[in-house]
Amino acid sequence: MKKITFTLLFLYSFLSQAQTLTFEKTEDGAWIKEDGKKVLFYQEKTKSKDGQYPRADYIHPLYGIDGFELTEDSPKDHLHHHGIFWAWHQLFIGEKKIGDAWVSEDFEWNVLEVKQGEKKDGSISLVTKTYWESPLWKDGNGNKKPFLEENSIIKVHAKVENYRVIDFEISLLALEPDLKIGGSDDKKGYGGFSVRMKMPEDIKFTSENGEVTPLVVAVSAGPWMNVSGSLAKDGGNAGIIMMSHPDNPMFPEQWILRKKGSMQNPAYPGREPVLVSDKTPTILKYRLVVYKGQLTKKVIEGLFSGQN
C-alpha cells in the first residue's frame, strides 16, 4: 500500500509541472481553473431559486475530467440541494432550536472571507471563513449574533491521467456553549457533507466489498463509495468517488445513497445531535476523486490511504 501511495504522489508531482491551477475571484465567489479550463466554483454570495432556499458556502459547478458538468444546483426535485454542500437539519443551543440549515430555514451563511491558500506540489487551496447566523439568535440590541465559525479548506490537485483529487477540510467551532448539530430527525438520519450530482439511468454504487444497493435508510459499506455511470461528455463511464477520512469523529460513516432525485451522503452524526465544542473545533475531512473511464480498486485504495 505504501508503494502505491508513493507512486501516486510521484505522479502528482511529475504531471503538475506541466499543468497550472489558478484561483480567480469574482463578485459571486471564486473559480479554480486548470490551464484556463474550469474545475469548480465556490459560491460565496447567497443564491436562491426564485427566492426559495437561499444559501451560500457550497461548490457548483464541479466539472469532470472532460469538462462535463457533474453537479446540480437547486434541482426541481429538491430545490434545497446545492452541488457539493454540508448542512444539518437539527441546530440547537441548549434546548432552543435555532434553524434548519438543510432547507435554509431561519438560517444564513455569512461568508466573511474567500482567498487562495497554499499552492504546493501542483495543488491549490481555496480557503473560506463563514459565520453561521439565524434570526432566532440575537444579541441584546436585537442584531443577529453568529453562533458558529466555519473555516474550510478545499484543496484541488492537478489532473493525473484520467482522474483528479479534491480534498475538503471543514472546521466547526461553536461561538456559544451547548451548541448541537444533528441530521434528519427520522430513521434515515441524513446530514453533513453531501454531493448532489447528476444521476444517469445506469448509476452504480461500488465500495471496498463490491456493488452496494441503496436503501431508504443508511447503509454500512466502508470508508469510500464509487458512484459511476454515463457521466462523460461522450456518454461513456465516469464518476465521483467519495472518501471519508479516518480522523473523522464517526469514521467510517454510514451512507445515504440514492439512485435518482437526491444527494449522496456519508451521514454525520446521524439522527442524534452531537455537541460542537466552543474550545476545540470539530473537523470533518472528505476526499473526492473525479474520474473518467475506469479506476481499479487498487488505485482507489491507494488514493484513500494517501489522504493527509
N, C-alpha and C positions, 0 to 999 in steps of 0.2 A: 504493500500500500504506500510506503514512503517513497519507493521508486516511482510510482505513478504520479504522486503529488509533485515530486521534484521535476519530472518530465513536463507536467502541465505548467509549472511555474517558469520553466525554461522557455516554453513556447510563448507564454505571456510576454516575457522579456524580449525574446528574439523578434516576434512579429510586431510588437508595439513600436519598434524602432522605425517601421515604415508607415505607421498609422498614427494620426494625430486626433486626440479627443479634445474638444473645446467646450467651454461654458459661455453661453450667450444670454445675457439678461434682457428681458422685455418688460413692458408695462404690466403684463399679467403673470409673469413667472420667469422661468429660465429653461433654456434648451441645453441639452447635451447632444453634441454632434460629433461624428467621426468622419474626418476628411470631407467636411461640409455636408454630410448626409445626416438627417435627423435620426437620433437614437431614442430619446424620450423627452417629455416636457413635464416640468414641475409646476403645478397650478398654485400660485401664490395668492392671487386675488380671488375673493369669493365669487363663485359662479353658480348659476342655477338653471333649471329648465323651466322657462316661462314663470320664474319667480318661485318655483317649488324646489324644496330640498336644497337650499343653498349650502355650499361648502367650499373650503379651500384645503390646502395641505394634502395634495394627492398627486399621483402620476397618471397622466393621459395626454397624448397617446404614448404607447410603447410600441416600437416597431420591431418586426422580426429581422432576421439576418438579410433577407431580400427586400426589405422596405415595406412589407405587408403590415398594416395596422392591426395589432393583436388585441388591443383593449377596447372596451366600450365605456362611454360616459353617459349617464342618465338614460339607459336603455328603456324602452317602453314598458317592459315587464316589471322593472324595479328602477324608478327614477332616482332613487337614493343611492344607487351603486355608481361608483366613480373610479374607473380604471383600477389602479393599484392604490388601495386605501386601507386605513386602520381606524377602527371605530368600535364603540361599545354601546349597547342598549342601556345598561344599568350604570348610573353615575350617582353616588351618594356622598354627602358629607354628614357624618353621623347617621341619623335616621331620615334626613331630608333629601329627597330626590331632586337633583338639580339639572335635569335634562336627559335627552336621549340623542347621543351623537350619531348613532346608526342611521336615524331618519332625520337628522338635523332639526330636532325639536327642542326648543329652549336651549340651544347650544350654538356657539360661534367659535371659529378658529381665527385668532388674531395673529397672523404671521408677521413677526417683528423683523426677521432677517432672513435673507436668502443670499448665499455667497458661494464662491468657489473655494473649496477646501484644498486638501493635499493633492498634489499631482505627482505620482510616483509609479515607476515601473510600467509606464504606459497607461495607467489608470487615472481617472479624475474623480474628485468627490464634490458633491453638491451638499452644502451644509445649511440647515434651517433651524430657526428658533421660533416657537409658536406658543402663545398663551391660550389655554382653554378658558372660555368665558360663558356665562349664562345670565340671562335677565332675571333668573331666580336667585342669583347670588350677588349681593351688592354690598358696598361699604356704607359707612354711616351717613354719607352725603347722597346716597341713592345712585351711585355710579357702579357700573359693572366691575366686579373685582375678580381678577384672574385667580383660578383655584388650582391650576396645574401648569407647569412649564414643560413643554416637549422640545427636546433637542434631537434632531435626526441627521444622520449621515447616509447619503446614498452614493455608493462608490461604483462607478461604471468602469469595467475593464475593456480593454481593446478586444476587438473580434479576433478569435482564434479559429482558423479553419472554418467550420460550419456552426460555431456557437459563440455566444457572448455571456459573460458572467456579470451579474449586478448584485451588490451586497447592500442590505438595509440594516441600519442600527438605529433603533427608536428608544430614546431615553425619556422616561416619565418620572418627574419629580413633583410631588404634591406641594402646593403652596398653603394648604390648610391641613390641620390634623384630622385623622379619621376619615380620609378620603378613600372610597372604594369604587372599583370598576368591575363590571360583570357582563357576560354575554347575554343572549336572549333568555328570558325567564320561562323556559319551557324545556322539553326533553332534548331539543336539538342543541341548545347552548352555544349557538354560533356567535362569533365576535372576535375582534382583533385584526391581524394582518390578513387582507383579502385581495384576491385577484379576480376582477370582473373581465374575463376575456371572451372573445368570440368563440362560439361552440358549434363546430360543424356537426353534421349528422353522424359522422364516423368517429366522434370523440372517444378517446380511450384513456383509461387511468391505469398506470403501472407503477408499482413500488418495488421494494427490495425482494419481495416474495412473489412477484408476478402481477398479473392483472387484478385490479381491485374493482369491486362492484359497489357503486354508490348506494347508500341507504338514506332514509329520511333523517335518521339520527347520525351522530358522529361515528366514524369507523376507526379502529386501530389498525394502522397499516405501515408503521415505521416512520423514519425521520425525513423521508423525501417522497415526492409524488410527481410523476411524469404525466402531464396532461397533453395529449397529442391528437393529431387528426389532420384534415385537409386545410392547413393553415399557412400554406405558401402561396405566393402570387400565381404560380403555375398550376395550382391545385394539388401539389404534392404534399408530402408529410412534413410537418413542422410542429413545434410545441414549446411549452414552458415547463421547466422542472422547478418545483417549489421545494426548498430545503429549510428545515428548522435547525437552528444552531444548538449544539449540545449544552451550551451555557444557559439556554432559556429556562425560566423558572419551572415549567412543567414538561420539559423535554422527555420523550417525544410527545408532542401534542396529538390529539385525535383530529381526524379530518372530516370537515363538512364538504361533501363533493356533490356536484350536480351535473347532469348530462345536458340540461338546457335551462334557459331562463333564470340563471342565478350566478353566484360567485363561487370560487373555490377558496377554502379557508382552513388553515391549521388553527383550530379553535383555542383561544386563550382568554380567560381562565376557565371558560365553560359557564354553566348556569349560576354557580355560586360566586358572588362577588368576592374579590380579594383586596386587601389593603395596599395602597400605594404610599410608600413612605415619604415623609417630608424631610428626611435626612439622607437616605441612600436611594438613588433612583432605581426604578425597575427598568431593566434593559432587555429589550427584545431584539433578536437578530434573525434575519432570514436571508437566504440566497436564492436568486432566480437565475436559471440558465435558459436563455432563449436560443433555440437552435432550429436548423433546417435539415431535413433528411433523417438520419438516424444517429443516435448516440448509444454505444454499448453500455451495458451495466457496469463494466469495468471502468470506463471513463467517468460515468456518473458517480460511482462511489469514490473515485479519485478526487473529483470536484467537491464532493461532500466532505471528505476528510481534509481537504485543503483550506477549509474555512478558518479565518483568523479569529 
